[in-house]
Amino acid sequence: MVKNKKVHVKVGDEVTIISGSYKNQTGEVRQVNRKTGKVIVQGINLKFKHAKPTTENEIGEIKQLEAPIHHSNMKVN
């Protein structure tokens, strides 16, 4: 049985990052995962995903995605 962690933020909150490489940046919470305690914030912790073409007519692409951050590294504004 997996317990859900108590998370102090909810979807739609405006948060400020208090530690890490994105310190002092603000963004809106888009998604909360209570099982892992991680949060996805709009415009913060961006990672690149390289996708190869699947057919000969299609071209490859580089997608920019937001990676999750632990909820303890942010505070609500």
mmCIF file of the N, C-alpha and C atoms, coordinates in Angstrom:
data_MODEL
# 
_entry.id   MODEL 
# 
loop_
_atom_site.group_PDB 
_atom_site.id 
_atom_site.type_symbol 
_atom_site.label_atom_id 
_atom_site.label_alt_id 
_atom_site.label_comp_id 
_atom_site.label_asym_id 
_atom_site.label_entity_id 
_atom_site.label_seq_id 
_atom_site.pdbx_PDB_ins_code 
_atom_site.Cartn_x 
_atom_site.Cartn_y 
_atom_site.Cartn_z 
_atom_site.occupancy 
_atom_site.B_iso_or_equiv 
_atom_site.pdbx_formal_charge 
_atom_site.auth_seq_id 
_atom_site.auth_comp_id 
_atom_site.auth_asym_id 
_atom_site.auth_atom_id 
_atom_site.pdbx_PDB_model_num 
ATOM 1   N N  . MET A 1 1  ? 0.840  -1.186 0.000   1.00 0.00 ? 1  MET A N  1 
ATOM 2   C CA . MET A 1 1  ? 0.000  0.000  0.000   1.00 0.00 ? 1  MET A CA 1 
ATOM 3   C C  . MET A 1 1  ? 0.883  1.246  0.000   1.00 0.00 ? 1  MET A C  1 
ATOM 4   N N  . VAL A 1 2  ? 0.673  2.122  -0.955  1.00 0.00 ? 2  VAL A N  1 
ATOM 5   C CA . VAL A 1 2  ? 1.453  3.342  -1.080  1.00 0.00 ? 2  VAL A CA 1 
ATOM 6   C C  . VAL A 1 2  ? 0.693  4.477  -0.404  1.00 0.00 ? 2  VAL A C  1 
ATOM 7   N N  . LYS A 1 3  ? 1.383  5.163  0.526   1.00 0.00 ? 3  LYS A N  1 
ATOM 8   C CA . LYS A 1 3  ? 0.749  6.298  1.196   1.00 0.00 ? 3  LYS A CA 1 
ATOM 9   C C  . LYS A 1 3  ? 1.002  7.564  0.390   1.00 0.00 ? 3  LYS A C  1 
ATOM 10  N N  . ASN A 1 4  ? 0.006  8.420  0.360   1.00 0.00 ? 4  ASN A N  1 
ATOM 11  C CA . ASN A 1 4  ? 0.161  9.716  -0.286  1.00 0.00 ? 4  ASN A CA 1 
ATOM 12  C C  . ASN A 1 4  ? 0.799  10.682 0.691   1.00 0.00 ? 4  ASN A C  1 
ATOM 13  N N  . LYS A 1 5  ? 1.815  11.422 0.218   1.00 0.00 ? 5  LYS A N  1 
ATOM 14  C CA . LYS A 1 5  ? 2.492  12.394 1.059   1.00 0.00 ? 5  LYS A CA 1 
ATOM 15  C C  . LYS A 1 5  ? 1.678  13.677 1.115   1.00 0.00 ? 5  LYS A C  1 
ATOM 16  N N  . LYS A 1 6  ? 1.815  14.389 2.215   1.00 0.00 ? 6  LYS A N  1 
ATOM 17  C CA . LYS A 1 6  ? 1.155  15.678 2.341   1.00 0.00 ? 6  LYS A CA 1 
ATOM 18  C C  . LYS A 1 6  ? 1.989  16.714 1.595   1.00 0.00 ? 6  LYS A C  1 
ATOM 19  N N  . VAL A 1 7  ? 1.379  17.400 0.639   1.00 0.00 ? 7  VAL A N  1 
ATOM 20  C CA . VAL A 1 7  ? 2.060  18.391 -0.183  1.00 0.00 ? 7  VAL A CA 1 
ATOM 21  C C  . VAL A 1 7  ? 1.420  19.741 0.085   1.00 0.00 ? 7  VAL A C  1 
ATOM 22  N N  . HIS A 1 8  ? 2.247  20.757 0.339   1.00 0.00 ? 8  HIS A N  1 
ATOM 23  C CA . HIS A 1 8  ? 1.729  22.070 0.730   1.00 0.00 ? 8  HIS A CA 1 
ATOM 24  C C  . HIS A 1 8  ? 1.334  22.959 -0.445  1.00 0.00 ? 8  HIS A C  1 
ATOM 25  N N  . VAL A 1 9  ? 1.438  22.466 -1.667  1.00 0.00 ? 9  VAL A N  1 
ATOM 26  C CA . VAL A 1 9  ? 1.032  23.252 -2.844  1.00 0.00 ? 9  VAL A CA 1 
ATOM 27  C C  . VAL A 1 9  ? -0.063 22.513 -3.588  1.00 0.00 ? 9  VAL A C  1 
ATOM 28  N N  . LYS A 1 10 ? -0.821 23.251 -4.372  1.00 0.00 ? 10 LYS A N  1 
ATOM 29  C CA . LYS A 1 10 ? -1.873 22.645 -5.188  1.00 0.00 ? 10 LYS A CA 1 
ATOM 30  C C  . LYS A 1 10 ? -1.817 23.262 -6.584  1.00 0.00 ? 10 LYS A C  1 
ATOM 31  N N  . VAL A 1 11 ? -2.519 22.659 -7.510  1.00 0.00 ? 11 VAL A N  1 
ATOM 32  C CA . VAL A 1 11 ? -2.526 23.118 -8.893  1.00 0.00 ? 11 VAL A CA 1 
ATOM 33  C C  . VAL A 1 11 ? -3.088 24.535 -8.956  1.00 0.00 ? 11 VAL A C  1 
ATOM 34  N N  . GLY A 1 12 ? -2.376 25.408 -9.674  1.00 0.00 ? 12 GLY A N  1 
ATOM 35  C CA . GLY A 1 12 ? -2.801 26.793 -9.819  1.00 0.00 ? 12 GLY A CA 1 
ATOM 36  C C  . GLY A 1 12 ? -2.093 27.754 -8.889  1.00 0.00 ? 12 GLY A C  1 
ATOM 37  N N  . ASP A 1 13 ? -1.367 27.248 -7.877  1.00 0.00 ? 13 ASP A N  1 
ATOM 38  C CA . ASP A 1 13 ? -0.627 28.123 -6.959  1.00 0.00 ? 13 ASP A CA 1 
ATOM 39  C C  . ASP A 1 13 ? 0.560  28.763 -7.663  1.00 0.00 ? 13 ASP A C  1 
ATOM 40  N N  . GLU A 1 14 ? 0.889  29.987 -7.275  1.00 0.00 ? 14 GLU A N  1 
ATOM 41  C CA . GLU A 1 14 ? 2.088  30.665 -7.735  1.00 0.00 ? 14 GLU A CA 1 
ATOM 42  C C  . GLU A 1 14 ? 3.180  30.382 -6.710  1.00 0.00 ? 14 GLU A C  1 
ATOM 43  N N  . VAL A 1 15 ? 4.285  29.764 -7.149  1.00 0.00 ? 15 VAL A N  1 
ATOM 44  C CA . VAL A 1 15 ? 5.348  29.357 -6.222  1.00 0.00 ? 15 VAL A CA 1 
ATOM 45  C C  . VAL A 1 15 ? 6.678  29.984 -6.623  1.00 0.00 ? 15 VAL A C  1 
ATOM 46  N N  . THR A 1 16 ? 7.579  30.101 -5.627  1.00 0.00 ? 16 THR A N  1 
ATOM 47  C CA . THR A 1 16 ? 8.946  30.556 -5.838  1.00 0.00 ? 16 THR A CA 1 
ATOM 48  C C  . THR A 1 16 ? 9.877  29.410 -5.474  1.00 0.00 ? 16 THR A C  1 
ATOM 49  N N  . ILE A 1 17 ? 10.857 29.130 -6.318  1.00 0.00 ? 17 ILE A N  1 
ATOM 50  C CA . ILE A 1 17 ? 11.835 28.083 -6.066  1.00 0.00 ? 17 ILE A CA 1 
ATOM 51  C C  . ILE A 1 17 ? 12.850 28.628 -5.058  1.00 0.00 ? 17 ILE A C  1 
ATOM 52  N N  . ILE A 1 18 ? 13.141 27.863 -4.002  1.00 0.00 ? 18 ILE A N  1 
ATOM 53  C CA . ILE A 1 18 ? 14.029 28.357 -2.947  1.00 0.00 ? 18 ILE A CA 1 
ATOM 54  C C  . ILE A 1 18 ? 15.384 27.662 -2.929  1.00 0.00 ? 18 ILE A C  1 
ATOM 55  N N  . SER A 1 19 ? 15.586 26.623 -3.757  1.00 0.00 ? 19 SER A N  1 
ATOM 56  C CA . SER A 1 19 ? 16.899 25.991 -3.832  1.00 0.00 ? 19 SER A CA 1 
ATOM 57  C C  . SER A 1 19 ? 17.092 25.369 -5.201  1.00 0.00 ? 19 SER A C  1 
ATOM 58  N N  . GLY A 1 20 ? 18.361 25.187 -5.580  1.00 0.00 ? 20 GLY A N  1 
ATOM 59  C CA . GLY A 1 20 ? 18.679 24.592 -6.864  1.00 0.00 ? 20 GLY A CA 1 
ATOM 60  C C  . GLY A 1 20 ? 19.062 25.638 -7.894  1.00 0.00 ? 20 GLY A C  1 
ATOM 61  N N  . SER A 1 21 ? 19.217 25.190 -9.131  1.00 0.00 ? 21 SER A N  1 
ATOM 62  C CA . SER A 1 21 ? 19.680 26.086 -10.192 1.00 0.00 ? 21 SER A CA 1 
ATOM 63  C C  . SER A 1 21 ? 18.612 27.089 -10.620 1.00 0.00 ? 21 SER A C  1 
ATOM 64  N N  . TYR A 1 22 ? 17.364 26.866 -10.276 1.00 0.00 ? 22 TYR A N  1 
ATOM 65  C CA . TYR A 1 22 ? 16.271 27.784 -10.620 1.00 0.00 ? 22 TYR A CA 1 
ATOM 66  C C  . TYR A 1 22 ? 15.849 28.632 -9.420  1.00 0.00 ? 22 TYR A C  1 
ATOM 67  N N  . LYS A 1 23 ? 16.744 28.839 -8.468  1.00 0.00 ? 23 LYS A N  1 
ATOM 68  C CA . LYS A 1 23 ? 16.452 29.586 -7.249  1.00 0.00 ? 23 LYS A CA 1 
ATOM 69  C C  . LYS A 1 23 ? 15.956 30.992 -7.579  1.00 0.00 ? 23 LYS A C  1 
ATOM 70  N N  . ASN A 1 24 ? 14.956 31.455 -6.820  1.00 0.00 ? 24 ASN A N  1 
ATOM 71  C CA . ASN A 1 24 ? 14.336 32.786 -6.915  1.00 0.00 ? 24 ASN A CA 1 
ATOM 72  C C  . ASN A 1 24 ? 13.496 32.985 -8.169  1.00 0.00 ? 24 ASN A C  1 
ATOM 73  N N  . GLN A 1 25 ? 13.231 31.942 -8.946  1.00 0.00 ? 25 GLN A N  1 
ATOM 74  C CA . GLN A 1 25 ? 12.335 32.061 -10.091 1.00 0.00 ? 25 GLN A CA 1 
ATOM 75  C C  . GLN A 1 25 ? 10.929 31.655 -9.669  1.00 0.00 ? 25 GLN A C  1 
ATOM 76  N N  . THR A 1 26 ? 9.926  32.244 -10.320 1.00 0.00 ? 26 THR A N  1 
ATOM 77  C CA . THR A 1 26 ? 8.543  31.956 -9.966  1.00 0.00 ? 26 THR A CA 1 
ATOM 78  C C  . THR A 1 26 ? 7.824  31.315 -11.136 1.00 0.00 ? 26 THR A C  1 
ATOM 79  N N  . GLY A 1 27 ? 6.781  30.562 -10.814 1.00 0.00 ? 27 GLY A N  1 
ATOM 80  C CA . GLY A 1 27 ? 5.976  29.924 -11.838 1.00 0.00 ? 27 GLY A CA 1 
ATOM 81  C C  . GLY A 1 27 ? 4.700  29.371 -11.235 1.00 0.00 ? 27 GLY A C  1 
ATOM 82  N N  . GLU A 1 28 ? 3.815  28.907 -12.100 1.00 0.00 ? 28 GLU A N  1 
ATOM 83  C CA . GLU A 1 28 ? 2.533  28.367 -11.663 1.00 0.00 ? 28 GLU A CA 1 
ATOM 84  C C  . GLU A 1 28 ? 2.592  26.841 -11.647 1.00 0.00 ? 28 GLU A C  1 
ATOM 85  N N  . VAL A 1 29 ? 2.007  26.244 -10.615 1.00 0.00 ? 29 VAL A N  1 
ATOM 86  C CA . VAL A 1 29 ? 1.988  24.793 -10.487 1.00 0.00 ? 29 VAL A CA 1 
ATOM 87  C C  . VAL A 1 29 ? 1.025  24.217 -11.513 1.00 0.00 ? 29 VAL A C  1 
ATOM 88  N N  . ARG A 1 30 ? 1.508  23.268 -12.333 1.00 0.00 ? 30 ARG A N  1 
ATOM 89  C CA . ARG A 1 30 ? 0.682  22.649 -13.372 1.00 0.00 ? 30 ARG A CA 1 
ATOM 90  C C  . ARG A 1 30 ? 0.201  21.268 -12.954 1.00 0.00 ? 30 ARG A C  1 
ATOM 91  N N  . GLN A 1 31 ? 1.017  20.538 -12.175 1.00 0.00 ? 31 GLN A N  1 
ATOM 92  C CA . GLN A 1 31 ? 0.667  19.161 -11.818 1.00 0.00 ? 31 GLN A CA 1 
ATOM 93  C C  . GLN A 1 31 ? 1.339  18.810 -10.501 1.00 0.00 ? 31 GLN A C  1 
ATOM 94  N N  . VAL A 1 32 ? 0.647  18.020 -9.663  1.00 0.00 ? 32 VAL A N  1 
ATOM 95  C CA . VAL A 1 32 ? 1.180  17.572 -8.382  1.00 0.00 ? 32 VAL A CA 1 
ATOM 96  C C  . VAL A 1 32 ? 1.072  16.056 -8.325  1.00 0.00 ? 32 VAL A C  1 
ATOM 97  N N  . ASN A 1 33 ? 2.184  15.388 -7.997  1.00 0.00 ? 33 ASN A N  1 
ATOM 98  C CA . ASN A 1 33 ? 2.192  13.942 -7.811  1.00 0.00 ? 33 ASN A CA 1 
ATOM 99  C C  . ASN A 1 33 ? 2.361  13.670 -6.317  1.00 0.00 ? 33 ASN A C  1 
ATOM 100 N N  . ARG A 1 34 ? 1.283  13.259 -5.658  1.00 0.00 ? 34 ARG A N  1 
ATOM 101 C CA . ARG A 1 34 ? 1.318  13.074 -4.209  1.00 0.00 ? 34 ARG A CA 1 
ATOM 102 C C  . ARG A 1 34 ? 2.050  11.801 -3.798  1.00 0.00 ? 34 ARG A C  1 
ATOM 103 N N  . LYS A 1 35 ? 2.179  10.830 -4.691  1.00 0.00 ? 35 LYS A N  1 
ATOM 104 C CA . LYS A 1 35 ? 2.898  9.597  -4.347  1.00 0.00 ? 35 LYS A CA 1 
ATOM 105 C C  . LYS A 1 35 ? 4.391  9.851  -4.199  1.00 0.00 ? 35 LYS A C  1 
ATOM 106 N N  . THR A 1 36 ? 4.963  10.671 -5.093  1.00 0.00 ? 36 THR A N  1 
ATOM 107 C CA . THR A 1 36 ? 6.396  10.949 -5.030  1.00 0.00 ? 36 THR A CA 1 
ATOM 108 C C  . THR A 1 36 ? 6.713  12.272 -4.350  1.00 0.00 ? 36 THR A C  1 
ATOM 109 N N  . GLY A 1 37 ? 5.708  13.132 -4.163  1.00 0.00 ? 37 GLY A N  1 
ATOM 110 C CA . GLY A 1 37 ? 5.931  14.439 -3.555  1.00 0.00 ? 37 GLY A CA 1 
ATOM 111 C C  . GLY A 1 37 ? 6.550  15.438 -4.513  1.00 0.00 ? 37 GLY A C  1 
ATOM 112 N N  . LYS A 1 38 ? 6.437  15.185 -5.810  1.00 0.00 ? 38 LYS A N  1 
ATOM 113 C CA . LYS A 1 38 ? 7.043  16.073 -6.793  1.00 0.00 ? 38 LYS A CA 1 
ATOM 114 C C  . LYS A 1 38 ? 5.991  16.896 -7.514  1.00 0.00 ? 38 LYS A C  1 
ATOM 115 N N  . VAL A 1 39 ? 6.426  18.064 -7.991  1.00 0.00 ? 39 VAL A N  1 
ATOM 116 C CA . VAL A 1 39 ? 5.526  19.047 -8.587  1.00 0.00 ? 39 VAL A CA 1 
ATOM 117 C C  . VAL A 1 39 ? 6.115  19.508 -9.911  1.00 0.00 ? 39 VAL A C  1 
ATOM 118 N N  . ILE A 1 40 ? 5.270  19.734 -10.912 1.00 0.00 ? 40 ILE A N  1 
ATOM 119 C CA . ILE A 1 40 ? 5.699  20.315 -12.180 1.00 0.00 ? 40 ILE A CA 1 
ATOM 120 C C  . ILE A 1 40 ? 5.266  21.777 -12.190 1.00 0.00 ? 40 ILE A C  1 
ATOM 121 N N  . VAL A 1 41 ? 6.246  22.666 -12.389 1.00 0.00 ? 41 VAL A N  1 
ATOM 122 C CA . VAL A 1 41 ? 6.002  24.109 -12.389 1.00 0.00 ? 41 VAL A CA 1 
ATOM 123 C C  . VAL A 1 41 ? 6.235  24.634 -13.799 1.00 0.00 ? 41 VAL A C  1 
ATOM 124 N N  . GLN A 1 42 ? 5.338  25.481 -14.263 1.00 0.00 ? 42 GLN A N  1 
ATOM 125 C CA . GLN A 1 42 ? 5.397  26.015 -15.620 1.00 0.00 ? 42 GLN A CA 1 
ATOM 126 C C  . GLN A 1 42 ? 6.640  26.888 -15.806 1.00 0.00 ? 42 GLN A C  1 
ATOM 127 N N  . GLY A 1 43 ? 7.470  26.538 -16.809 1.00 0.00 ? 43 GLY A N  1 
ATOM 128 C CA . GLY A 1 43 ? 8.645  27.337 -17.144 1.00 0.00 ? 43 GLY A CA 1 
ATOM 129 C C  . GLY A 1 43 ? 9.863  27.081 -16.278 1.00 0.00 ? 43 GLY A C  1 
ATOM 130 N N  . ILE A 1 44 ? 9.814  26.106 -15.371 1.00 0.00 ? 44 ILE A N  1 
ATOM 131 C CA . ILE A 1 44 ? 10.921 25.819 -14.456 1.00 0.00 ? 44 ILE A CA 1 
ATOM 132 C C  . ILE A 1 44 ? 11.426 24.402 -14.698 1.00 0.00 ? 44 ILE A C  1 
ATOM 133 N N  . ASN A 1 45 ? 12.739 24.198 -14.576 1.00 0.00 ? 45 ASN A N  1 
ATOM 134 C CA . ASN A 1 45 ? 13.396 22.893 -14.704 1.00 0.00 ? 45 ASN A CA 1 
ATOM 135 C C  . ASN A 1 45 ? 13.125 22.269 -16.073 1.00 0.00 ? 45 ASN A C  1 
ATOM 136 N N  . LEU A 1 46 ? 13.462 23.011 -17.115 1.00 0.00 ? 46 LEU A N  1 
ATOM 137 C CA . LEU A 1 46 ? 13.222 22.561 -18.484 1.00 0.00 ? 46 LEU A CA 1 
ATOM 138 C C  . LEU A 1 46 ? 14.294 21.567 -18.925 1.00 0.00 ? 46 LEU A C  1 
ATOM 139 N N  . LYS A 1 47 ? 13.866 20.471 -19.533 1.00 0.00 ? 47 LYS A N  1 
ATOM 140 C CA . LYS A 1 47 ? 14.743 19.435 -20.064 1.00 0.00 ? 47 LYS A CA 1 
ATOM 141 C C  . LYS A 1 47 ? 14.422 19.244 -21.541 1.00 0.00 ? 47 LYS A C  1 
ATOM 142 N N  . PHE A 1 48 ? 15.379 18.712 -22.288 1.00 0.00 ? 48 PHE A N  1 
ATOM 143 C CA . PHE A 1 48 ? 15.196 18.477 -23.720 1.00 0.00 ? 48 PHE A CA 1 
ATOM 144 C C  . PHE A 1 48 ? 14.990 16.994 -23.984 1.00 0.00 ? 48 PHE A C  1 
ATOM 145 N N  . LYS A 1 49 ? 14.048 16.675 -24.863 1.00 0.00 ? 49 LYS A N  1 
ATOM 146 C CA . LYS A 1 49 ? 13.762 15.308 -25.284 1.00 0.00 ? 49 LYS A CA 1 
ATOM 147 C C  . LYS A 1 49 ? 13.988 15.248 -26.786 1.00 0.00 ? 49 LYS A C  1 
ATOM 148 N N  . HIS A 1 50 ? 14.944 14.413 -27.220 1.00 0.00 ? 50 HIS A N  1 
ATOM 149 C CA . HIS A 1 50 ? 15.254 14.260 -28.627 1.00 0.00 ? 50 HIS A CA 1 
ATOM 150 C C  . HIS A 1 50 ? 14.448 13.092 -29.177 1.00 0.00 ? 50 HIS A C  1 
ATOM 151 N N  . ALA A 1 51 ? 13.658 13.347 -30.220 1.00 0.00 ? 51 ALA A N  1 
ATOM 152 C CA . ALA A 1 51 ? 12.814 12.312 -30.823 1.00 0.00 ? 51 ALA A CA 1 
ATOM 153 C C  . ALA A 1 51 ? 13.303 12.024 -32.233 1.00 0.00 ? 51 ALA A C  1 
ATOM 154 N N  . LYS A 1 52 ? 13.558 10.761 -32.505 1.00 0.00 ? 52 LYS A N  1 
ATOM 155 C CA . LYS A 1 52 ? 13.978 10.355 -33.844 1.00 0.00 ? 52 LYS A CA 1 
ATOM 156 C C  . LYS A 1 52 ? 12.762 10.265 -34.758 1.00 0.00 ? 52 LYS A C  1 
ATOM 157 N N  . PRO A 1 53 ? 12.973 10.409 -36.072 1.00 0.00 ? 53 PRO A N  1 
ATOM 158 C CA . PRO A 1 53 ? 11.850 10.248 -36.994 1.00 0.00 ? 53 PRO A CA 1 
ATOM 159 C C  . PRO A 1 53 ? 11.380 8.791  -37.021 1.00 0.00 ? 53 PRO A C  1 
ATOM 160 N N  . THR A 1 54 ? 10.078 8.590  -37.114 1.00 0.00 ? 54 THR A N  1 
ATOM 161 C CA . THR A 1 54 ? 9.529  7.238  -37.114 1.00 0.00 ? 54 THR A CA 1 
ATOM 162 C C  . THR A 1 54 ? 9.339  6.693  -38.524 1.00 0.00 ? 54 THR A C  1 
ATOM 163 N N  . THR A 1 55 ? 9.151  7.546  -39.498 1.00 0.00 ? 55 THR A N  1 
ATOM 164 C CA . THR A 1 55 ? 9.015  7.120  -40.898 1.00 0.00 ? 55 THR A CA 1 
ATOM 165 C C  . THR A 1 55 ? 9.977  7.931  -41.755 1.00 0.00 ? 55 THR A C  1 
ATOM 166 N N  . GLU A 1 56 ? 10.101 7.561  -43.011 1.00 0.00 ? 56 GLU A N  1 
ATOM 167 C CA . GLU A 1 56 ? 11.035 8.276  -43.886 1.00 0.00 ? 56 GLU A CA 1 
ATOM 168 C C  . GLU A 1 56 ? 10.583 9.697  -44.187 1.00 0.00 ? 56 GLU A C  1 
ATOM 169 N N  . ASN A 1 57 ? 9.285  9.946  -44.216 1.00 0.00 ? 57 ASN A N  1 
ATOM 170 C CA . ASN A 1 57 ? 8.782  11.285 -44.529 1.00 0.00 ? 57 ASN A CA 1 
ATOM 171 C C  . ASN A 1 57 ? 8.809  12.230 -43.336 1.00 0.00 ? 57 ASN A C  1 
ATOM 172 N N  . GLU A 1 58 ? 8.911  11.692 -42.164 1.00 0.00 ? 58 GLU A N  1 
ATOM 173 C CA . GLU A 1 58 ? 8.849  12.509 -40.955 1.00 0.00 ? 58 GLU A CA 1 
ATOM 174 C C  . GLU A 1 58 ? 10.251 12.995 -40.581 1.00 0.00 ? 58 GLU A C  1 
ATOM 175 N N  . ILE A 1 59 ? 10.329 14.134 -39.916 1.00 0.00 ? 59 ILE A N  1 
ATOM 176 C CA . ILE A 1 59 ? 11.618 14.642 -39.454 1.00 0.00 ? 59 ILE A CA 1 
ATOM 177 C C  . ILE A 1 59 ? 11.702 14.504 -37.941 1.00 0.00 ? 59 ILE A C  1 
ATOM 178 N N  . GLY A 1 60 ? 12.916 14.455 -37.425 1.00 0.00 ? 60 GLY A N  1 
ATOM 179 C CA . GLY A 1 60 ? 13.110 14.386 -35.984 1.00 0.00 ? 60 GLY A CA 1 
ATOM 180 C C  . GLY A 1 60 ? 12.838 15.735 -35.334 1.00 0.00 ? 60 GLY A C  1 
ATOM 181 N N  . GLU A 1 61 ? 12.737 15.738 -34.029 1.00 0.00 ? 61 GLU A N  1 
ATOM 182 C CA . GLU A 1 61 ? 12.466 16.989 -33.338 1.00 0.00 ? 61 GLU A CA 1 
ATOM 183 C C  . GLU A 1 61 ? 13.086 16.976 -31.939 1.00 0.00 ? 61 GLU A C  1 
ATOM 184 N N  . ILE A 1 62 ? 13.221 18.161 -31.389 1.00 0.00 ? 62 ILE A N  1 
ATOM 185 C CA . ILE A 1 62 ? 13.705 18.325 -30.030 1.00 0.00 ? 62 ILE A CA 1 
ATOM 186 C C  . ILE A 1 62 ? 12.585 18.992 -29.246 1.00 0.00 ? 62 ILE A C  1 
ATOM 187 N N  . LYS A 1 63 ? 12.034 18.275 -28.255 1.00 0.00 ? 63 LYS A N  1 
ATOM 188 C CA . LYS A 1 63 ? 10.954 18.814 -27.434 1.00 0.00 ? 63 LYS A CA 1 
ATOM 189 C C  . LYS A 1 63 ? 11.528 19.332 -26.121 1.00 0.00 ? 63 LYS A C  1 
ATOM 190 N N  . GLN A 1 64 ? 10.957 20.414 -25.636 1.00 0.00 ? 64 GLN A N  1 
ATOM 191 C CA . GLN A 1 64 ? 11.366 20.969 -24.356 1.00 0.00 ? 64 GLN A CA 1 
ATOM 192 C C  . GLN A 1 64 ? 10.261 20.670 -23.344 1.00 0.00 ? 64 GLN A C  1 
ATOM 193 N N  . LEU A 1 65 ? 10.593 19.910 -22.288 1.00 0.00 ? 65 LEU A N  1 
ATOM 194 C CA . LEU A 1 65 ? 9.624  19.477 -21.292 1.00 0.00 ? 65 LEU A CA 1 
ATOM 195 C C  . LEU A 1 65 ? 9.996  20.000 -19.916 1.00 0.00 ? 65 LEU A C  1 
ATOM 196 N N  . GLU A 1 66 ? 8.999  20.162 -19.066 1.00 0.00 ? 66 GLU A N  1 
ATOM 197 C CA . GLU A 1 66 ? 9.242  20.554 -17.690 1.00 0.00 ? 66 GLU A CA 1 
ATOM 198 C C  . GLU A 1 66 ? 9.391  19.300 -16.836 1.00 0.00 ? 66 GLU A C  1 
ATOM 199 N N  . ALA A 1 67 ? 10.482 19.201 -16.121 1.00 0.00 ? 67 ALA A N  1 
ATOM 200 C CA . ALA A 1 67 ? 10.732 18.055 -15.255 1.00 0.00 ? 67 ALA A CA 1 
ATOM 201 C C  . ALA A 1 67 ? 10.221 18.372 -13.849 1.00 0.00 ? 67 ALA A C  1 
ATOM 202 N N  . PRO A 1 68 ? 9.853  17.346 -13.071 1.00 0.00 ? 68 PRO A N  1 
ATOM 203 C CA . PRO A 1 68 ? 9.330  17.596 -11.724 1.00 0.00 ? 68 PRO A CA 1 
ATOM 204 C C  . PRO A 1 68 ? 10.398 18.044 -10.737 1.00 0.00 ? 68 PRO A C  1 
ATOM 205 N N  . ILE A 1 69 ? 9.969  18.813 -9.740  1.00 0.00 ? 69 ILE A N  1 
ATOM 206 C CA . ILE A 1 69 ? 10.813 19.295 -8.644  1.00 0.00 ? 69 ILE A CA 1 
ATOM 207 C C  . ILE A 1 69 ? 10.146 18.867 -7.339  1.00 0.00 ? 69 ILE A C  1 
ATOM 208 N N  . HIS A 1 70 ? 10.938 18.530 -6.330  1.00 0.00 ? 70 HIS A N  1 
ATOM 209 C CA . HIS A 1 70 ? 10.369 18.135 -5.042  1.00 0.00 ? 70 HIS A CA 1 
ATOM 210 C C  . HIS A 1 70 ? 9.688  19.333 -4.378  1.00 0.00 ? 70 HIS A C  1 
ATOM 211 N N  . HIS A 1 71 ? 8.579  19.081 -3.716  1.00 0.00 ? 71 HIS A N  1 
ATOM 212 C CA . HIS A 1 71 ? 7.780  20.168 -3.159  1.00 0.00 ? 71 HIS A CA 1 
ATOM 213 C C  . HIS A 1 71 ? 8.487  20.925 -2.047  1.00 0.00 ? 71 HIS A C  1 
ATOM 214 N N  . SER A 1 72 ? 9.503  20.331 -1.427  1.00 0.00 ? 72 SER A N  1 
ATOM 215 C CA . SER A 1 72 ? 10.225 21.021 -0.344  1.00 0.00 ? 72 SER A CA 1 
ATOM 216 C C  . SER A 1 72 ? 11.148 22.103 -0.867  1.00 0.00 ? 72 SER A C  1 
ATOM 217 N N  . ASN A 1 73 ? 11.390 22.145 -2.182  1.00 0.00 ? 73 ASN A N  1 
ATOM 218 C CA . ASN A 1 73 ? 12.269 23.153 -2.761  1.00 0.00 ? 73 ASN A CA 1 
ATOM 219 C C  . ASN A 1 73 ? 11.519 24.382 -3.258  1.00 0.00 ? 73 ASN A C  1 
ATOM 220 N N  . MET A 1 74 ? 10.286 24.574 -2.812  1.00 0.00 ? 74 MET A N  1 
ATOM 221 C CA . MET A 1 74 ? 9.508  25.728 -3.258  1.00 0.00 ? 74 MET A CA 1 
ATOM 222 C C  . MET A 1 74 ? 8.637  26.250 -2.125  1.00 0.00 ? 74 MET A C  1 
ATOM 223 N N  . LYS A 1 75 ? 8.255  27.518 -2.267  1.00 0.00 ? 75 LYS A N  1 
ATOM 224 C CA . LYS A 1 75 ? 7.336  28.123 -1.295  1.00 0.00 ? 75 LYS A CA 1 
ATOM 225 C C  . LYS A 1 75 ? 6.213  28.813 -2.055  1.00 0.00 ? 75 LYS A C  1 
ATOM 226 N N  . VAL A 1 76 ? 5.059  28.890 -1.432  1.00 0.00 ? 76 VAL A N  1 
ATOM 227 C CA . VAL A 1 76 ? 3.895  29.525 -2.046  1.00 0.00 ? 76 VAL A CA 1 
ATOM 228 C C  . VAL A 1 76 ? 4.014  31.032 -1.874  1.00 0.00 ? 76 VAL A C  1 
ATOM 229 N N  . ASN A 1 77 ? 3.740  31.790 -2.948  1.00 0.00 ? 77 ASN A N  1 
ATOM 230 C CA . ASN A 1 77 ? 3.765  33.268 -2.864  1.00 0.00 ? 77 ASN A CA 1 
ATOM 231 C C  . ASN A 1 77 ? 2.505  33.778 -2.216  1.00 0.00 ? 77 ASN A C  1 
# 
